[in-house]
Amino acid sequence: WTVLVLVMVIAVAVGSWWVASGRYGEVPQVLGQDITGARSAVEQAGFTSTVSEIWSDDDPADAVTGTDPETGERVVRGSEVAVLVSKGQPTVPEPSDSDTLASYQAKLQDRSLTWTVGADVWDDDAPAGVVAKVSPTSGTTVDTGTEVTVQVSKGPRPVKVPGVSGMTEKKATQTLENAGLKVSGTTEAFDADVDGGDVISTDPDTDTEVPSGSEVRLVISSAVTVPDLSGKSMEDAAEALRDAGLNPVTGEAVSDTDEDAGKVAETSPSSGTRLDPSRNTTVTLHP
């Protein structure tokens, strides 16, 4: 009985020691070691080792900075102890083309950075609702905890389509581009008041408010103007009309004219008249 009682006392004492302290181990010091050595030290102390990367203002990238739980803490043997490895100082992340305020804030938080929200801005390249600008600029190396100002896009700035009626196609295109718009192409139409090749109107119309960068189509006059052929020979006049895309015909001679006989005295329609080439191309020459 004495032996049995002694064994029971020893068992209780060992169990109490194990519960109170025997099952605990002390997290070892790993500073100054490489990652492999630090993990080995943790495992030799009776723990399972993992690696956790952290941003650090003081330690270069890949340097072992400590453990979690911290060195010296007593932890149940077999528990997981993370070896903390520096990633160096963080940089301000580059917003993606689809980063909303929430998704970009998550990127900042992942780099141990904070943020403040600035005023929304017009931006021709960033759609409304996505991050347009950050300050400090993306790629800048900063301390952990640095506050980054984030500004969200309101989309392209609205502009009014400028009036370009009567301009040449080249000048109209330049005017529209200077206003922040793009010329998407041209359409021909007849206008008796606008010289051929000049702009009649735009689509969208003048003064329509559109987002900057929008496409505008030019409506170009197809009119052909009857040239002044007075005093030319009938042959030369006919050739000039054909070159202009018109159809010359010879009409009756006229009297009381200052032109020499056989020369063109007048035309019908008269010179300066704008014709629709899709409907009427005939010009009568009167010697």
Secondary structure, DSSP 8 states (H G I E B T S, - for coil): -HHHHHHHHHHHHHHHHIIIIITEEE----TTS-HHHHHHHHHHTT-EEEEEEE--SSS-TT-EEEEES-TT-EEETT-EEEEEEE--S-B-----TT--HHHHHHHHHHTT-EEEE---B--SSS-TTSEEEEES-TT-B--TT-EEEEEEB--S-EEE----TTSBHHHHHHHHHHTT-EEEEEEEE--TTS-TTBEEEEES-TT-EEETT-EEEEEEE--EE----TTSBHHHHHHHHHHTT-EEEE----SS-SS-TTB--EEES-TT-EE-TTT--EEEEE-
